[in-house]
Amino acid sequence: MVNYRHLGRSGLKISEITYGNWLTHGSQVENDAATACVRAALDAGISSFDTADVYANTVAEEVLGEALKGERRQSLEIFTKVYWPTGPKGPNDTGLSRKHIMESIDGSLQRLQTDYVDLYQAHRYDHATPLEETMQAFADVVRSGKALYIGVSEWTADQIRAGHALAQDLGFQLISNQPQYSALWRVIEGEVVPASEELGVSQIVWSPVAQGVLTGKYKPGAPLPEGSRATDEKGGATMIKRFLDQPDVLQRVQDLTPVAQELGLSLAQLAVAWVLQNQNVAAAIIGASRPEQVTENVKASGVEIPAELMTRIDEILGDSVITDPAETAKNSPASR
């Protein structure tokens, strides 16, 4: 079963394995598969579910709302996000303006079939809207009872500091950041994590298995597996390319196998357990297309990797690890 951790310097506890609801389509077969995965997550003790209004252009929220219908609401932590375009993509259908936030939270609650979300997250930083306007809108969302806490995603250390200070002034808590983080992608370690630890902000990390690279399914010199993310131009092929283009990264991942075996884990479980060794990480988000993937990933919860094995992982991955803090800023569009 899954362990739980406090989110930021708050009283809220979330499951350290969080189920991420990201869909590329909304057809009936995939809806059924998504519902089966949510059931498997609940059965495994996962209580935290992460989605966003932009996923599958709002369909992902609908699927999650339907899958959780009938569950005791107080026993769940539901997270969603706002920023990216939804609807017909008009001039106000994106960003973190007061207008877009206020309209988006109502749409999300309707699709999720709930009166409130536990965590409402700024999906990116909005350079086109004054931060004061954004944080005031979030304060009003919290005061209205539509969200209990506020988080951000892929914000830099300076942006988190500024947002946290405004939140304090406005009387609500900014308690989390949702960045990409894995044994191969460690760009938050240099600046974001130290700032977050100081402020009482946790990380809820996505892609702990580096878009599947750390599962070991991509073999050196072998053709890309059919139907994998690396072959799906709409489902992340561009993002995964950064790892596949490094000549020795796939071999280094294969070289992690003895470490995983020593711990009695699969490579995927090792990758998820690795991010959870960072005490600033409250949860690792896992996605799944089949219920058994959820069951397997949950086994990473509660695993303690000894210091000597953490060192060995560093030695094996070597210079294939990406650590440049400047990568975080690249994730937020300069304009909407």
Secondary structure as the mmCIF struct_conf table of DSSP 4:
data_model
#
loop_
_struct_conf.conf_type_id
_struct_conf.id
_struct_conf.beg_label_comp_id
_struct_conf.beg_label_asym_id
_struct_conf.beg_label_seq_id
_struct_conf.end_label_comp_id
_struct_conf.end_label_asym_id
_struct_conf.end_label_seq_id
STRN STRN1 TYR A 4 HIS A 6
TURN_TY1_P TURN_TY1_P1 GLY A 8 ARG A 9
BEND BEND1 SER A 10 GLY A 11
STRN STRN2 LYS A 13 SER A 15
BEND BEND2 GLU A 16 GLU A 16
STRN STRN3 ILE A 17 GLY A 20
BEND BEND3 THR A 24 THR A 24
HELX_RH_AL_P HELX_RH_AL_P1 GLN A 28 ASP A 43
TURN_TY1_P TURN_TY1_P2 ALA A 44 GLY A 45
STRN STRN4 SER A 48 ASP A 50
TURN_TY1_P TURN_TY1_P3 ASP A 53 VAL A 54
HELX_RH_3T_P HELX_RH_3T_P1 TYR A 55 THR A 58
HELX_RH_AL_P HELX_RH_AL_P2 VAL A 59 LEU A 68
TURN_TY1_P TURN_TY1_P4 LYS A 69 GLY A 70
BEND BEND4 GLU A 71 GLU A 71
HELX_RH_3T_P HELX_RH_3T_P2 ARG A 73 SER A 75
STRN STRN5 GLU A 77 VAL A 82
BEND BEND5 TRP A 84 TRP A 84
TURN_TY1_P TURN_TY1_P5 GLY A 87 PRO A 88
TURN_TY1_P TURN_TY1_P6 PRO A 91 ASN A 92
BEND BEND6 ASP A 93 LEU A 96
HELX_RH_AL_P HELX_RH_AL_P3 ARG A 98 LEU A 112
TURN_TY1_P TURN_TY1_P7 GLN A 113 GLN A 113
BEND BEND7 THR A 114 ASP A 115
STRN STRN6 VAL A 117 ALA A 122
BEND BEND8 HIS A 123 ARG A 124
TURN_TY1_P TURN_TY1_P8 HIS A 127 ALA A 128
BEND BEND9 THR A 129 THR A 129
HELX_RH_AL_P HELX_RH_AL_P4 LEU A 131 ARG A 143
TURN_TY1_P TURN_TY1_P9 SER A 144 GLY A 145
BEND BEND10 LYS A 146 LYS A 146
STRN STRN7 ALA A 147 VAL A 152
BEND BEND11 SER A 153 GLU A 154
HELX_RH_AL_P HELX_RH_AL_P5 ALA A 157 LEU A 170
TURN_TY1_P TURN_TY1_P10 GLY A 171 GLY A 171
STRN STRN8 LEU A 174 ASN A 177
STRN STRN9 GLN A 180 GLN A 180
BEND BEND12 ALA A 183 LEU A 184
STRN STRN10 TRP A 185 TRP A 185
TURN_TY1_P TURN_TY1_P11 VAL A 187 GLU A 191
HELX_RH_AL_P HELX_RH_AL_P6 VAL A 192 LEU A 199
TURN_TY1_P TURN_TY1_P12 GLY A 200 GLY A 200
STRN STRN11 SER A 202 VAL A 205
STRN STRN12 TRP A 206 TRP A 206
TURN_TY1_P TURN_TY1_P13 PRO A 208 VAL A 209
HELX_RH_3T_P HELX_RH_3T_P3 ALA A 210 THR A 215
TURN_TY1_P TURN_TY1_P14 GLY A 216 GLY A 216
BEND BEND13 TYR A 218 TYR A 218
TURN_TY1_P TURN_TY1_P15 PRO A 220 GLY A 221
BEND BEND14 ALA A 222 ALA A 222
HELX_LH_PP_P HELX_LH_PP_P1 PRO A 223 PRO A 225
TURN_TY1_P TURN_TY1_P16 GLU A 226 GLY A 227
BEND BEND15 SER A 228 SER A 228
HELX_RH_3T_P HELX_RH_3T_P4 ARG A 229 THR A 231
TURN_TY1_P TURN_TY1_P17 GLU A 233 GLY A 236
HELX_RH_AL_P HELX_RH_AL_P7 ALA A 237 LEU A 244
TURN_TY1_P TURN_TY1_P18 ASP A 245 ASP A 245
BEND BEND16 GLN A 246 GLN A 246
TURN_TY1_P TURN_TY1_P19 PRO A 247 ASP A 248
HELX_RH_AL_P HELX_RH_AL_P8 VAL A 249 GLN A 254
TURN_TY1_P TURN_TY1_P20 ASP A 255 LEU A 256
HELX_RH_AL_P HELX_RH_AL_P9 THR A 257 LEU A 263
TURN_TY1_P TURN_TY1_P21 GLY A 264 GLY A 264
HELX_RH_AL_P HELX_RH_AL_P10 LEU A 267 LEU A 276
TURN_TY1_P TURN_TY1_P22 GLN A 277 GLN A 277
BEND BEND17 ASN A 278 ASN A 278
TURN_TY1_P TURN_TY1_P23 GLN A 279 ASN A 280
STRN STRN13 VAL A 281 ILE A 286
BEND BEND18 SER A 289 ARG A 290
HELX_RH_AL_P HELX_RH_AL_P11 PRO A 291 ASN A 297
HELX_RH_3T_P HELX_RH_3T_P5 VAL A 298 ALA A 300
TURN_TY1_P TURN_TY1_P24 SER A 301 GLY A 302
HELX_RH_AL_P HELX_RH_AL_P12 ALA A 307 LEU A 317
HELX_RH_3T_P HELX_RH_3T_P6 GLY A 318 SER A 320
STRN STRN14 ILE A 322 ILE A 322
TURN_TY1_P TURN_TY1_P25 PRO A 325 PRO A 325
HELX_RH_AL_P HELX_RH_AL_P13 ALA A 326 ALA A 329
TURN_TY1_P TURN_TY1_P26 LYS A 330 ASN A 331
BEND BEND19 SER A 332 SER A 332
BEND BEND20 ALA A 334 ALA A 334
#
